[in-house]
């Protein structure tokens, strides 16, 4: 097993890194809502049946679910920026394929390629952790995590305007153009992370997880069409359970698995991922209900009779509020921690859905509901990566956040299936057309409220993080940021890297390895040979040091978890090795 960073440290992160990565996340989110304004017209546009047309949406969901944890792990192993660019490139290729076709199978192939871009969210979060100083990390991760909602909210009115006034294929050309801009900006402004995880890519694990996710999500998304009690639906659910259990047993036997299930089973990681599913459920309900309510004819007695564009504009504050919530989250989390911020976010979501039950009589009322829900969902989404990052080693952030993003996708998939079934079962038949009812809309809001309540219970059982383990820490001033860095060093190892004669060795690579053989940190020694490495937790570690012209050194040491650093000089052997 090898442990390594890149031989060059990452370039100093410029001020453009955060907006560029957030823009990439927004572009990815646009792909998820791109076809919402024309979804009801897809059967006619593709000359196919309604059940076949739904594959245009389902294919993107399935490929995104499969790609998210896989791209996160590949980013940990081979470079997060490299995999981010690859994800965006596949998305651009898929958008161009869809832009030039009206054939169902070719359209599904293009949409499948577009789904691979979902891996960009956890990759962006991982890059931020690796490059940004702690005082900037909280608000940056909040913006990146919320970008999926921001992009979705902003894309609705824009896509509606395009679809209403031009050929619908222009949507894909626009998406390809945005993706190309995101790639160019990433290459120009975002340096590669120097951190690398140990081991090699677990191809059998990737294939097993992909098969299990497809078997699980396929009946979730198509169950309403096939029938929830049909042999196909139940058979696929049973097959998913078997495949995922066998996959889990295989992963537990590997030294470098695709997903470290032991880490995933930790209380803070497991509860955060389960809460993520509930947040995903609640997020998608408003996206399904309000646009339909706004566009239903006023002749129904409850529809608001708005155009496609106006409906998109009324829901757009959902995404805008999520974006503006990021700096608010950073301050709340720095003071109270991401656990408390998640709880506050869930309470605000509950308030939004509870109040929304009585705010369905005018377009301006839906705007209020969108703003409140956007604030709550923004706080909740922003808290999730911070909770995950605070509980896993630095070398696993890509894979861990990929899995967390997958949990949110599962939540939105479940929400789509359940709410679609509720609206269909409560609809009125008007001239052979199923028209959703106000009763169905209100039941959907109650389901979202119940999901939030479950998420709130899960969040209350999350362990409280010590201030030293919060990735945001203090961020309100340079003085606080300096204190945070000082506290971090106090809870780690420090010393100097020396040669055989006792002289300092500059730019020696020092790697911190935990008791599981995983990289827990890495740094380069300064000109005077000094180094400092924070520890994620108390316990035994190995410090491995090497430099050009010197032999490697591995030194075992234990950190007891106190507030004093462990002083440890690392003398490199005198014999030379090839550089």
N, C-alpha and C positions, 0 to 999 in steps of 0.2 A: 504494500500500500504506500502511496506517495502523498506527501502533503506539500503544497506549494502555493506560492503567490506568483504573480508575474515578476520578472526580474526588475522591471522598472516600476516605481511607484506611480500611482495615477496622477495625471496632471491636476493641478489645483482646480477644484470645482469653481467654475465661473458663476456669475449671477444668473446666467441664462439656463443653467441646468434644470432648475425646478420648473420654470414655465415651459421649457421644451418637452420635458418628460410628461408634464400635465397635459400639454397639447396632444402628445401621442396617445395618452389615455382617452382624451375626449374624442379623437379620431376613431379609436377602436370602438368606443361606445356608440358613435354615430352609426356604425354598421349594424348594431342591434336593433335600432329603431328606424332604419332607413326606409323600410317598406311598410311601416305602420299606416301611412296615409293611403296606400293603394292596396292594402291587404284584402279588402273585400272585393276588389276588382281583379285579383290575380287569376281566378279561373278563366275569365274572359281574355285577359291579356296573354295567358299562356295556352289558351285553347285546351283546357283540361278540366277535370272535375274538381269540386271544392276539396275533397279529401286528398287528392293528389297535390293540389296547390299548396297545402299546408306543409309539404315537405320542403318547400323553399325556405320556410322559417325553421322547421325542425332540424334540417341539415346543419345550419349555422350553429344552433344550440349544441348539437351533439359534438361537432368538431371542436367547438370552443371548450366544452367540458373535457374532452380528451387532451387537447393541446395545453391547457393551462398548467396542470402539474408537471407535464413532461417538459415544457419549455422552461419552467422554473428550475427543474433539476439540471437541464442542459446549461442553463445560465450559471448555476453554481459551479459546474464542472469546467466549462469552456469559455465563460465570459458573458456577463449579463447584457452588455451593450451589443455584442455580436448577435446574441439570440433575439434581442429586441428588434434590431434591424432586419433579421431574417423573418420574424413574425410579421412586421409591417410589409415586407416585400411580398410575402405570400398573400397577404390581404390585398395589395394592389393588383397582383396578378389575377386573383379571384374576381375583383371588381371589374377589371377589363374584360374577363370572360363573360360575366353577366351583362356587361354593357352592350355586347354585340350579338345577343341572342334573344329569341323569344321561344326557344325550345325548352321544354320542361327539364329534361335530363341534363342538358348543358347548363341551364340556370341553376339547378341543384348542385352541379359540380362547382360552379363559380361561388355559390353561397357557402359551400363546404370549405373552400379555401379561405374565404373571408373570416370564417369562424376561428381560424388559427391565430388571428390577431389578439384574441382574448388573453394570451400569455403575456402581453405587453404590460398589463397592470402589475402583477407581482414582480416582473423584471424591473420595472421602473421603481417600485418601492425598495427592492434590493439594492439598486444602484444608489438610491438616496442614502440608505443606511451606510453603505460602504464609503461614500465620498463626503457627505455633508457633516459639518460640525454639529455637535449635539444641540446647540442653541437654535439651529435652523431646522432640525429634523422633524420636530412635531408638526409644525404647520405645513411643511413640504409633504410629508406622508399623508396628512389629512386631505390636502388638495389632490394628490394622486389617487387616493382611495375613493374620493368623491367624484373623480372625473367620469366614472362610468354613469353616474346619475346626471352629472352636468351635461355630458355629451348627449345623453338620451333626451333630456329636457329641451336643450337648444335645437336638437335635430328635428324635433316634431314640427315646429312651425316652418322651418326652412325647407324640410322635405315636402311639407304640404304645399308651400308656395310653388316649388318646382313642379310637383306632380300636377298641380291645378292649371299651370300655364304652359308647360312644355311636355315633350315626350318623356315617359317615365324612365327611359334608359339614361337620361341625363343624370339621374340620381347616382348611378354607378360611376359615370365619368367624373362627377364631382367628388365622390368618395375616393376614387383612384388618385385624383389630383391632391386631395388632402393628405392621403397616405404618402405620396411622393414628397410633399413638403415636410412631413414629419420625419421621413428617412433622412432627407438632406440636413435638417436642423439637428437631428441626433448625431450624425457624423461630424458636423461642424462644432457643436457645443458640448457634447457629452463625452467625457473620457471613459475609457474602459476601467472597470474595477480591478484592483490588483488581487483581490481575494479569490481563491479557488478551493472547492471542496475536495475531500479525499476520495479516491476510488475511481471507478469507471462507470459508464452509463449502463443501467440495468435494463437491457432490451427485453428480456422475458417479463420483467415487472411492468414495463410500459405496455407491452401487448396485453398482459393480463388485466391491468387496470382499464385499458381502453375497451376491452371486451366487456368487462363488468359494468362500466359506465354506460355503454351503448345499450346493453341488456336492461339496465335500470331505467334510463331516461327515455328510451323508446316507448315503453308502455305508459310512462308518466305523461308524455306529450301527446300520445295517440290513443290513450285509453278511452277518451270520450267518443272517438270515432269508432273504435273497435268494440266498445262495450267493456265496462270495468269488470264484469264477471265472465267475459269470454275466455275461451281456452287459450287464445293467443296472448292476451294480456296477462293472465295468471301464470301461464307457462314461462313468459319472459321474466316476470318478477322472480319466479322460483329459480330460473337459470342464473339470474343476476346474483341472488344470494349464494348459490353454490360457487360460482366463479369468483366472487369477491372474497369468500371465505378461503378458498384454495389459494387465491392470490395473497391474502394476508399471511397464511401459513408459510408460503414461499418467501415473502419479504422478511419475515422474522428470522429466517435461517441465513440471510445474506449479511455480509459485513458492510456492504455499501449499497443499500436498497434504494429504489426510486423514491419511496416514502418511508421515513424512519417511523414505524408504527409505535415504537416505544416512546419516542418523543411526542408523537401525536396523541398517545394515551395519557400524557400528563394532564392533570386536572385543569390547569389554566388553558392549555391548548385545546383539549377536548370540549370544554364548556364554551370557549370562544367560538369554535367551529360550529357547534350546535346553535349558539345564539346567532351566528351569521346566517344560518338557514332561515331563522325566524325573521331577521331583518330583510332578507331577500324576498320572503313571502310578502311582507308588509309593503316593501317598495313597489312591487309590481302591481298590486291591487289598484292603486291610484292611477297607474298608467293605463290600466284596462278599463276602469269605470268612467273616469271623468271625460275622456274624449268621446265616448259613446253617449253619455248624458248630454253633453254640449251639442252634439250633431243631430240628435233625434229631433224630428219635427215638433214644433210647438203644438200641433194638432193632437198629439198623443195625450196632452194634458199635463205632462211633466217634462217633456223634452224641451231644450232651450233654443233649438232652431238656429244654431250658429254654423257658419261655414267651416270647412276643413282648416283654413288658415287661422281663423279666430279661435277655434278650439285648441289648436297648437299653441297659440299665444297665451291662452288662459292657463295652460298646463306648464308653459315654459318657466314660470317662477319657481317651480319645483327644482329644476336644475340650477338656476341662478342663485337661489338661496343656499343650495348645497355648496356652491363655489365660495360664496361669501362667509359661510360658516367656518371654513378652514382656519383663519386666524383666531376666531373665537374659540374653536376647539383647542388650539395650541395653548392659549392662556388658561383655559379651564383644566386641561390635562396637566400642564406644568404645576398648577397649584394643588389639584386634587387627585390626579392620576387618571389613566385611561379607563379603569374600571368604573369610577364614579361618572366619568363623562359618558360612557356607554349607557349607564343607568339613566342619566339625565336625558340622553337622546331618545331612549325608549319611552320615557314618560311623555316627552313632547310628541312623539308619534302617536301614542295613545290619545293624547289630548286632540291632535289633529283629526284622527278618525272619529273619535267620540263627538267632537263638535261638528265634523263634516256630515254626520247623520242628519243634522238640522239645517245644513247650508247647501241645499241642492235646488233652490228655487230661482236662482239668477246667476248669470255668468260671473259677476263680481264676487259672489260667494265662493265659487270654485277657485278663484284666484287666492282668496284668503286661506282656503283649505290647502292649496298647493304650497303657499309660503310656509305655513306651520309645519306641514309634513316635510318640506324640503329642509327646514332647520333641524328637525328631529332626525331624519334619515342621514343628513350630513354629519351630525355629531356621532351617530351610531357607526356609520361607515368609517369615519375617521379614526375611531377608537380601535377598530378590529386589527389593523396591521400593527399598531403599537403594542397591543396585548400579545400578538403572536411573536413579534420581534423580541419582546422582553422575556420570552420563555424558551427561545431556541438559540443554538449557537449561531454566530455570524455566518459560518460557512453553509448554513441550511436555510437562510432567509428566503432565497428564491423559491425553493421547493415548498417550504412551509406556507409562504404567502400564496403560492400557486394553489395549494390545497384549500386555503381559506377562501380564495376567489372562487374555486370550484364549489364550495359549500354555498356561497351566495347564489351561484348559477343554479344549483339544485333547488334552492328556495324559490327563485323566480320561475323555474320549471313547474314546481309543485303548485305555485300560485296560479300560473297560467292554466294548468289543467283543472284545478279545483274551481277557480272563479269562472272559467269557461263553462264548466258543467253546471254551476249554480245559475248563471245567466241563461243558459239554454233551457234548464228545467223550469225556470220561472217565467220564461218568455211567453208573450201572447202571439197567436197566429193571426196575422193580418194579410189577407189575400195570398196566402201561401208563403209569407215571409215571417220569420221569427223575429219579433220586436222585443228587446229587453224591457223589463218593467222596473219601476221604482222600488218595488219590493226586492227584486234581485240585486239592485245596486246597494240597498241598505244591508241586506244579508252579507254581501261581499265586504262591506266596511266592517261589519261585526266579526267576520272571519279574520280580517286583518288585525282587529283589536285583540282577538284571542291569541293570534300568533305573537303579537307584541307582549302580551301578558306572559306567555311561555318564555319568551326571550328575556323578560325582566327577571323571572325566577332564576333562570340560568345565570344571568349576570350577577345576581345577589350572592350566588354560591362561588363566584370567582374569588380566588385568594387576593388579599390586598397586597399590592406590590410595594416593596421598600423603595424609598426615593432613589436609591442607587441603581435600581433595576429598571427605572422608567426611561425609555429611550428619549423622551422629550426633555425631562429635567427642567431647570429654570431657563427661561428664554426671554425674560423681560428686559435685560440689560447686559452690557458687556461684563460688568462686575459679577452678576449672577452666573453668566456663562463661564467665566474664569473659575469661579468657585465650584461649579459643577465638574469641570475638568480636573480640578485639584482633588475633589472627592473621589473621582473615578480612579486616579492614580493611587490614592491611598489604599484602595481596595484591590491591589494587584501586586505585580512584581516590578522591580526597578533595579538598575545597576548599570554596569558597563561591559562591553564586549572588548576583550583584551587579546593581544597576541602572546606568543610564548615568552617574550621579553617583558611583558607587562605594559606594553604601549597600547593606547586605544586603537580600535579598529572601526573606521567609519563605514557606513552603508553596509554593514553586515545584516543579513536577514535573520530575524529572530521570530520563531513560530511557537505559539502556545498550543499544546496538545492536551486535551482533556483525558479522563480515565477511560473513555470509550474509544480512544484513538482518533477523535475528530479534532479538526482545527478549531480552536476557540478564539484565536486572535493572531495577528501578525503585524510586524513593524520593521523599520530599518533603523539602525543605530545612527546617532547624530555624529557630527564631526569629532566630538570628544569621546565617542564610543558609547555614550549613554543611551539607554532605552527605557521604555516604560510600557507595560502591558496591563490593562485592567482584566480582572477575572469575572466571569459571569456568575460564579458561585464558589463557595469554599470547597476544598477537597484537593486531591492529588493531581499534579500536572507534570508534564515534561516540557522543558524549554529547549528547543532545537535551534542551534545557531550555525550559520555558515557564511563564508565570505570568500571572494576570489583570492587564490593563493594560500588558503588555509584549509586544514581538514575540518570536517563537520564535528559538531559537539551536541550531545543530548544529555541534559541534566534534569534529574527528577527533583521535584520540590513540592511542598504542600502549602496551601494557603488556608489559614484557620478561620477566615471570615471576619477578622477584626478590622478596626479602622486604621491600622498601621500597615505600611507596605512591607513586603518581604524583600530585603536587599540581597541581591544575588548577582555577583560578577560572573561572566561567562568566558573563561580562558580557552581560546581556540588552540587546537594542537599545532605544533610547530611545523609538521611536515606540510609540504605544498601539494596541492592537487591541481589538475587541469581545470581551467576556468570554464 
